[in-house]
Amino acid sequence: MIIHHLPHQNNVQQIGYKLLSMLNFKGKRGEEVARTLISACLWNDSVESKSRAYGVSPQTVRNYVEEQGVEVVEKLLEQVRKMSLETLKGVKEIDLSIDWTTKTWYGRPVGGLGSSEEGSSWNYATATTKDGKVLLLAFVTLVKGMTKDEVVKALVEQVVAMGFKVRLMTLDAGFYTVDVLNFVSQFKYVIAVPVGDVKVYEEFDGEYETNSKRHRRDEQVKFRLLVY
């Protein structure tokens, strides 16, 4: 099936149709808003440019996103998770990757979500695995006041509740705290650091121990660091 009014009749358009069936904004202009956002994303264009094609103002799109965006995105993520679970039918043991993403917009702030001088942000932490492609298994909406170990525990608990055994866990270095490492020490895990962020360019893989000043010596945790 084809999404009418998107720029080209090709595979990208098929992706757009699937997204449109999942991106459900409420209200009489909800479909136009969804089409604007999908088209802007798929063709790497601005909301201002694409909104004109669907007869909706850029401000209307922003209003819908600010008022319903979190609910719509969480429904979209839930749909993606269901598809991931279908792909993993029969799989019992997985490798898990935990990370987060921040999406910034420039409308008015929304209570409880992150913000900065540049705008407000939707912040999500995710737990994914790979089976030829990246599959989403768990997600958490990050709100002010959440600690990193609370985020990791929530993600892991979601995954374990689905019946999966975690074979190996990889965490982004942003989750590096003693409390997180204490929790994930029950699994085989590594802390991964992008090379560009730490200015290390040779291959590096080793065992280390935390040196947190907020914890006693006997509370420090050993961990494995991988720089890629």
C-alpha positions as a Markdown table, in Angstrom:
| # | Residue | x | y | z |
|---|---|---|---|---|
| 1 | Met | 0.0 | 0.0 | 0.0 |
| 2 | Ile | 1.2 | 3.5 | -0.8 |
| 3 | Ile | 1.0 | 6.7 | 1.3 |
| 4 | His | -0.5 | 9.3 | -0.9 |
| 5 | His | 1.0 | 12.8 | -0.8 |
| 6 | Leu | 4.4 | 11.7 | 0.3 |
| 7 | Pro | 7.2 | 12.6 | -2.1 |
| 8 | His | 8.0 | 9.4 | -3.9 |
| 9 | Gln | 6.4 | 6.0 | -4.5 |
| 10 | Asn | 9.2 | 3.7 | -3.2 |
| 11 | Asn | 10.4 | 1.7 | -0.2 |
| 12 | Val | 10.8 | 4.8 | 1.9 |
| 13 | Gln | 7.2 | 5.6 | 1.3 |
| 14 | Gln | 6.2 | 2.2 | 2.6 |
| 15 | Ile | 8.0 | 3.0 | 5.8 |
| 16 | Gly | 6.1 | 6.2 | 5.9 |
| 17 | Tyr | 2.8 | 4.3 | 5.6 |
| 18 | Lys | 3.7 | 2.0 | 8.5 |
| 19 | Leu | 4.7 | 5.0 | 10.6 |
| 20 | Leu | 1.4 | 6.8 | 9.8 |
| 21 | Ser | -0.6 | 3.8 | 11.0 |
| 22 | Met | 1.3 | 3.9 | 14.3 |
| 23 | Leu | 1.7 | 7.7 | 14.9 |
| 24 | Asn | -1.8 | 8.5 | 16.1 |
| 25 | Phe | -2.4 | 12.1 | 17.1 |
| 26 | Lys | -5.9 | 12.9 | 18.3 |
| 27 | Gly | -7.9 | 15.8 | 16.8 |
| 28 | Lys | -9.2 | 17.0 | 13.5 |
| 29 | Arg | -5.7 | 17.9 | 12.2 |
| 30 | Gly | -4.0 | 14.9 | 13.7 |
| 31 | Glu | -3.4 | 13.1 | 10.5 |
| 32 | Glu | -1.9 | 16.2 | 8.8 |
| 33 | Val | 0.4 | 16.6 | 11.7 |
| 34 | Ala | 1.5 | 13.0 | 11.6 |
| 35 | Arg | 2.1 | 13.2 | 7.8 |
| 36 | Thr | 4.1 | 16.4 | 8.3 |
| 37 | Leu | 6.4 | 14.9 | 10.9 |
| 38 | Ile | 6.9 | 11.6 | 9.0 |
| 39 | Ser | 7.6 | 13.4 | 5.7 |
| 40 | Ala | 10.1 | 15.8 | 7.4 |
| 41 | Cys | 11.9 | 12.9 | 9.0 |
| 42 | Leu | 12.0 | 10.6 | 6.0 |
| 43 | Trp | 13.2 | 13.4 | 3.6 |
| 44 | Asn | 15.4 | 15.2 | 6.1 |
| 45 | Asp | 13.5 | 18.4 | 5.7 |
| 46 | Ser | 12.0 | 21.0 | 8.0 |
| 47 | Val | 8.5 | 21.0 | 9.6 |
| 48 | Glu | 8.0 | 24.5 | 8.2 |
| 49 | Ser | 8.6 | 23.2 | 4.6 |
| 50 | Lys | 6.6 | 20.0 | 4.9 |
| 51 | Ser | 3.6 | 21.5 | 6.8 |
| 52 | Arg | 2.7 | 23.6 | 3.8 |
| 53 | Ala | 2.3 | 20.5 | 1.7 |
| 54 | Tyr | -0.4 | 19.2 | 4.1 |
| 55 | Gly | -2.2 | 22.4 | 4.6 |
| 56 | Val | -1.3 | 22.8 | 8.3 |
| 57 | Ser | 0.7 | 25.6 | 10.0 |
| 58 | Pro | 4.0 | 24.9 | 11.6 |
| 59 | Gln | 2.6 | 26.2 | 14.9 |
| 60 | Thr | -0.3 | 23.7 | 14.8 |
| 61 | Val | 2.3 | 20.9 | 14.4 |
| 62 | Arg | 4.2 | 22.2 | 17.4 |
| 63 | Asn | 1.1 | 22.5 | 19.5 |
| 64 | Tyr | 0.1 | 18.9 | 18.8 |
| 65 | Val | 3.6 | 17.7 | 19.6 |
| 66 | Glu | 3.8 | 19.7 | 22.8 |
| 67 | Glu | 0.3 | 18.5 | 24.0 |
| 68 | Gln | 0.3 | 14.9 | 22.8 |
| 69 | Gly | 3.9 | 14.1 | 21.9 |
| 70 | Val | 4.9 | 12.0 | 24.9 |
| 71 | Glu | 1.8 | 9.9 | 24.7 |
| 72 | Val | 2.1 | 9.3 | 20.9 |
| 73 | Val | 5.8 | 8.5 | 21.1 |
| 74 | Glu | 5.3 | 6.0 | 23.9 |
| 75 | Lys | 2.6 | 4.3 | 21.9 |
| 76 | Leu | 4.9 | 4.2 | 18.9 |
| 77 | Leu | 7.7 | 2.7 | 21.1 |
| 78 | Glu | 5.2 | 0.1 | 22.4 |
| 79 | Gln | 4.4 | -1.0 | 18.9 |
| 80 | Val | 8.1 | -1.3 | 18.0 |
| 81 | Arg | 8.6 | -3.4 | 21.1 |
| 82 | Lys | 5.7 | -5.8 | 20.1 |
| 83 | Met | 7.3 | -6.3 | 16.7 |
| 84 | Ser | 10.7 | -7.0 | 18.3 |
| 85 | Leu | 9.1 | -9.6 | 20.6 |
| 86 | Glu | 7.5 | -11.3 | 17.5 |
| 87 | Thr | 11.0 | -11.5 | 15.9 |
| 88 | Leu | 12.5 | -13.0 | 19.1 |
| 89 | Lys | 9.9 | -15.8 | 19.5 |
| 90 | Gly | 11.6 | -18.8 | 20.9 |
| 91 | Val | 14.8 | -16.9 | 21.9 |
| 92 | Lys | 15.6 | -17.3 | 25.6 |
| 93 | Glu | 19.0 | -15.7 | 26.1 |
| 94 | Ile | 20.0 | -12.3 | 24.7 |
| 95 | Asp | 22.8 | -9.7 | 24.7 |
| 96 | Leu | 21.4 | -6.4 | 26.0 |
| 97 | Ser | 22.5 | -2.9 | 25.2 |
| 98 | Ile | 21.4 | 0.0 | 27.4 |
| 99 | Asp | 21.5 | 3.6 | 26.2 |
| 100 | Trp | 19.5 | 6.8 | 26.1 |
| 101 | Thr | 18.4 | 9.3 | 23.5 |
| 102 | Thr | 17.4 | 13.0 | 23.8 |
| 103 | Lys | 15.1 | 14.7 | 21.3 |
| 104 | Thr | 15.0 | 18.5 | 21.6 |
| 105 | Trp | 12.3 | 20.8 | 20.4 |
| 106 | Tyr | 11.9 | 24.6 | 20.7 |
| 107 | Gly | 8.3 | 24.9 | 21.9 |
| 108 | Arg | 7.1 | 25.6 | 25.4 |
| 109 | Pro | 8.4 | 23.4 | 28.2 |
| 110 | Val | 6.4 | 20.4 | 29.4 |
| 111 | Gly | 6.3 | 19.6 | 33.1 |
| 112 | Gly | 8.6 | 16.8 | 34.3 |
| 113 | Leu | 10.7 | 16.6 | 31.1 |
| 114 | Gly | 14.3 | 17.8 | 30.6 |
| 115 | Ser | 15.0 | 21.2 | 29.3 |
| 116 | Ser | 17.9 | 23.5 | 28.5 |
| 117 | Glu | 18.6 | 26.9 | 27.0 |
| 118 | Glu | 18.2 | 25.4 | 23.6 |
| 119 | Gly | 14.8 | 24.0 | 24.2 |
| 120 | Ser | 12.9 | 21.2 | 25.9 |
| 121 | Ser | 13.7 | 17.5 | 25.5 |
| 122 | Trp | 12.0 | 14.1 | 25.5 |
| 123 | Asn | 14.5 | 11.8 | 27.1 |
| 124 | Tyr | 14.2 | 8.1 | 26.7 |
| 125 | Ala | 16.4 | 5.3 | 28.0 |
| 126 | Thr | 16.2 | 2.0 | 26.0 |
| 127 | Ala | 17.3 | -1.6 | 26.2 |
| 128 | Thr | 17.9 | -3.2 | 22.8 |
| 129 | Thr | 19.2 | -6.5 | 21.4 |
| 130 | Lys | 20.4 | -7.5 | 18.0 |
| 131 | Asp | 19.0 | -10.3 | 15.8 |
| 132 | Gly | 20.3 | -9.1 | 12.4 |
| 133 | Lys | 18.8 | -5.7 | 13.3 |
| 134 | Val | 18.4 | -3.7 | 16.4 |
| 135 | Leu | 15.3 | -4.8 | 18.4 |
| 136 | Leu | 13.7 | -2.7 | 21.2 |
| 137 | Leu | 12.8 | -4.6 | 24.3 |
| 138 | Ala | 12.3 | -1.9 | 27.0 |
| 139 | Phe | 12.1 | 1.8 | 27.3 |
| 140 | Val | 11.8 | 4.3 | 30.1 |
| 141 | Thr | 10.8 | 8.0 | 29.9 |
| 142 | Leu | 13.4 | 9.9 | 31.8 |
| 143 | Val | 12.0 | 12.6 | 34.1 |
| 144 | Lys | 13.8 | 15.0 | 36.5 |
| 145 | Gly | 15.0 | 13.4 | 39.6 |
| 146 | Met | 15.4 | 9.8 | 38.3 |
| 147 | Thr | 18.8 | 8.3 | 39.2 |
| 148 | Lys | 20.8 | 6.3 | 36.8 |
| 149 | Asp | 20.5 | 3.1 | 38.7 |
| 150 | Glu | 16.7 | 3.5 | 38.8 |
| 151 | Val | 16.7 | 3.8 | 35.0 |
| 152 | Val | 18.8 | 0.7 | 34.5 |
| 153 | Lys | 16.8 | -1.3 | 37.1 |
| 154 | Ala | 13.5 | -0.4 | 35.4 |
| 155 | Leu | 14.9 | -1.4 | 31.9 |
| 156 | Val | 16.4 | -4.7 | 33.1 |
| 157 | Glu | 13.3 | -5.6 | 35.1 |
| 158 | Gln | 11.1 | -5.1 | 32.0 |
| 159 | Val | 13.4 | -7.4 | 30.0 |
| 160 | Val | 13.6 | -10.1 | 32.7 |
| 161 | Ala | 9.8 | -10.0 | 33.2 |
| 162 | Met | 9.5 | -11.0 | 29.5 |
| 163 | Gly | 11.3 | -14.3 | 30.3 |
| 164 | Phe | 14.7 | -13.4 | 28.8 |
| 165 | Lys | 18.0 | -14.4 | 30.3 |
| 166 | Val | 20.6 | -11.7 | 29.9 |
| 167 | Arg | 23.9 | -13.2 | 28.6 |
| 168 | Leu | 25.9 | -10.0 | 28.3 |
| 169 | Met | 25.0 | -6.3 | 29.0 |
| 170 | Thr | 26.7 | -3.3 | 27.4 |
| 171 | Leu | 26.1 | 0.1 | 28.9 |
| 172 | Asp | 27.0 | 3.5 | 27.7 |
| 173 | Ala | 29.5 | 5.3 | 29.9 |
| 174 | Gly | 26.9 | 7.8 | 30.8 |
| 175 | Phe | 25.5 | 5.2 | 33.2 |
| 176 | Tyr | 28.8 | 4.8 | 35.0 |
| 177 | Thr | 28.0 | 5.0 | 38.7 |
| 178 | Val | 28.9 | 2.7 | 41.6 |
| 179 | Asp | 25.1 | 2.1 | 42.2 |
| 180 | Val | 24.6 | 1.0 | 38.6 |
| 181 | Leu | 27.7 | -1.2 | 38.6 |
| 182 | Asn | 26.5 | -2.8 | 41.9 |
| 183 | Phe | 23.2 | -3.7 | 40.3 |
| 184 | Val | 24.5 | -5.0 | 37.0 |
| 185 | Ser | 27.3 | -7.0 | 38.6 |
| 186 | Gln | 24.9 | -9.9 | 38.7 |
| 187 | Phe | 25.3 | -10.1 | 34.9 |
| 188 | Lys | 28.3 | -10.2 | 32.7 |
| 189 | Tyr | 28.7 | -6.7 | 31.5 |
| 190 | Val | 30.9 | -4.0 | 30.0 |
| 191 | Ile | 30.9 | -0.2 | 30.1 |
| 192 | Ala | 31.4 | 1.1 | 26.6 |
| 193 | Val | 33.0 | 4.5 | 25.8 |
| 194 | Pro | 33.1 | 6.0 | 22.2 |
| 195 | Val | 36.7 | 6.8 | 21.3 |
| 196 | Gly | 36.0 | 10.4 | 20.3 |
| 197 | Asp | 34.6 | 11.3 | 23.7 |
| 198 | Val | 37.7 | 10.2 | 25.6 |
| 199 | Lys | 40.4 | 11.0 | 23.1 |
| 200 | Val | 41.7 | 7.4 | 23.2 |
| 201 | Tyr | 42.6 | 6.0 | 19.8 |
| 202 | Glu | 44.4 | 2.7 | 20.4 |
| 203 | Glu | 42.5 | -0.5 | 21.2 |
| 204 | Phe | 41.7 | -0.6 | 24.9 |
| 205 | Asp | 39.9 | -3.2 | 26.9 |
| 206 | Gly | 40.6 | -3.9 | 30.6 |
| 207 | Glu | 39.5 | -4.5 | 34.1 |
| 208 | Tyr | 39.1 | -1.6 | 36.5 |
| 209 | Glu | 37.8 | -0.6 | 39.9 |
| 210 | Thr | 35.7 | 2.5 | 40.7 |
| 211 | Asn | 37.2 | 5.2 | 42.8 |
| 212 | Ser | 34.1 | 7.1 | 43.9 |
| 213 | Lys | 34.6 | 9.5 | 46.8 |
| 214 | Arg | 31.0 | 9.0 | 47.9 |
| 215 | His | 31.6 | 5.4 | 48.7 |
| 216 | Arg | 33.9 | 3.5 | 51.1 |
| 217 | Arg | 36.7 | 1.5 | 49.8 |
| 218 | Asp | 34.9 | -1.8 | 50.4 |
| 219 | Glu | 31.9 | -0.5 | 48.4 |
| 220 | Gln | 33.9 | 0.1 | 45.3 |
| 221 | Val | 33.1 | -2.1 | 42.3 |
| 222 | Lys | 35.3 | -3.8 | 39.7 |
| 223 | Phe | 34.2 | -3.4 | 36.1 |
| 224 | Arg | 35.3 | -4.0 | 32.5 |
| 225 | Leu | 35.8 | -1.0 | 30.2 |
| 226 | Leu | 35.6 | -1.3 | 26.5 |
| 227 | Val | 36.6 | 1.7 | 24.3 |
| 228 | Tyr | 35.4 | 1.3 | 20.7 |
